[in-house]
Amino acid sequence: MKFFRNLLCAVLLVGASVNVQQAAAQQELGVFNSLAVGAGVGLTGVDVNVATSITPYLALRGGLSIMPNFNLSTDVDVDVSGMEGSDVPSTIEMEGSIKRVSGEVLLNVYPFKGSFFITAGAYFGGSSLVKISGHSDALANLPADAGVIIGDYTIPVDENGNVSGGLRVNSFRPYVGLGFGRVVPKKRISVMFELGVQFHGKPEVYTNYGDVSQLMAELDADDTFSDIMDKLTFYPVLKLRLCGRIF
């Protein structure tokens, strides 16, 4: 019995010694020994995140970016082949929205242990870059190939005269950037500036019903919309953030 009691005491002493050594190592090396929260604004909307230091050279952060519901209305052309001269309108008012929510996991690298950092990681979710919607009673019960023209695509109209779709990008978007400021402040509060790009691939037009058919004959070869779509494979990121250290 005495043997087991001594053995238990020895195990507890070793465990306590290891914990003390680990805590000392964390404190000395700065490995996961701090936590910070941040909030900012930028081209991805409003963002909130949490961060922890891995070493004085590295910090890991994750959070959400929320783009508010900004709307824009404009008139687009209606394509109804073979129904020229009817009461079908030549244009319809469409409303566009850029509202979306994205998650992010990023690693900050501080090569000089100062405020300058290089960051890499990914954004995920929020694949709808732009959402569009419209309605016209005059477009109800039209042929299946009827729709509104956006660039070199026709967005179908449903049987009730509704149009719904938008521009979609990849759900997983690699990210690189750089900036100034500690995401985990050395003191209590810090200001952080960041500039980077999300690589989201070529945007695709989608519709919530029907098929997206590509127009060929009626479009100019140097269609501005198509040129923009071919080149718009990344999304710029510009952020200003306030970070606060919890411990």
Secondary structure, DSSP 8 states (H G I E B T S, - for coil): -HHHHHHHHHHHHHHHHHHHHHHHHHHHHTSS---EEEEEEETTEEEEEEEEEEETTEEEEEEEEEE---EEEEEEEEE-TT-TTSS--SEEEEEEE--EEEEEEEEEE-TTSSSEEEEEEEEES--EEEEEEEE-GGGTT--TT-EEEETTEEEE--TTSEEEEEEE--SEEEEEEEEES-SS-SSSEEEEEEEEEEE--S-EEEESSS--EE--TTS-TT-HHHHHHHH--EEEEEEEEEEEE--
